[in-house]
């Protein structure tokens, strides 16, 4: 039986799960995995998604949001 996770370990797992979800969202918007990994925690993907839905190319949307 494994010892229970500490509060910090649980937070780390939660943060990792959120990061992975953000990466997935950016990849669904058309970003390559490497770019999605780099920017997942640095940008608001909702803003990027709005720009892309309005016809903005993904990379340009990223530059605008940065």
C-alpha positions as CSV (number, residue, x, y, z in Angstrom):
1,X,0.0,0.0,0.0
2,X,1.3,3.4,-1.0
3,X,1.5,6.2,1.6
4,X,-1.1,9.0,1.1
5,X,0.0,12.0,-0.9
6,X,1.0,15.1,1.0
7,X,-1.0,18.3,0.3
8,X,1.9,19.6,-1.9
9,X,2.0,16.4,-3.9
10,X,-1.7,16.6,-4.5
11,X,-1.4,20.3,-5.6
12,X,1.4,19.3,-7.9
13,X,-0.7,16.6,-9.5
14,X,-3.6,19.1,-9.9
15,X,-1.4,21.7,-11.5
16,X,0.0,19.1,-13.9
17,X,-3.5,18.0,-14.8
18,X,-4.5,21.6,-15.5
19,X,-1.4,22.1,-17.6
20,X,-2.1,19.0,-19.6
21,X,-5.7,20.1,-20.2
22,X,-4.5,23.6,-21.4
23,X,-2.0,21.9,-23.8
24,X,-4.8,19.8,-25.2
25,X,-7.0,22.9,-25.7
26,X,-4.2,24.7,-27.5
27,X,-3.5,21.7,-29.7
28,X,-7.2,21.5,-30.6
29,X,-6.9,25.1,-31.7
30,X,-4.2,24.1,-34.2
31,X,-0.9,24.6,-32.3
32,X,1.8,22.1,-32.5
33,X,2.4,20.1,-29.3
34,X,5.7,21.9,-28.6
35,X,4.2,25.4,-28.8
36,X,1.2,24.3,-26.8
37,X,3.5,22.9,-24.0
38,X,5.6,26.1,-23.9
39,X,2.7,28.5,-23.7
40,X,0.0,26.5,-21.9
41,X,0.7,28.2,-18.6
42,X,1.6,31.6,-20.0
43,X,-1.4,32.7,-22.0
44,X,-5.2,32.7,-21.7
45,X,-6.2,30.1,-24.2
46,X,-9.8,31.6,-24.2
47,X,-8.4,34.8,-25.8
48,X,-6.5,32.8,-28.4
49,X,-9.6,30.8,-29.2
50,X,-11.7,33.9,-29.7
51,X,-9.2,35.3,-32.2
52,X,-9.0,32.0,-34.1
53,X,-12.8,31.8,-34.3
54,X,-12.8,35.3,-35.8
55,X,-10.4,34.0,-38.6
56,X,-7.0,34.9,-37.1
57,X,-4.3,32.4,-37.8
58,X,-3.2,30.5,-34.7
59,X,0.4,31.8,-34.6
60,X,-0.7,35.4,-35.1
61,X,-3.3,35.0,-32.3
62,X,-0.5,33.8,-30.0
63,X,1.6,36.8,-30.9
64,X,-1.3,39.1,-30.2
65,X,-2.1,37.6,-26.8
66,X,1.5,37.6,-25.7
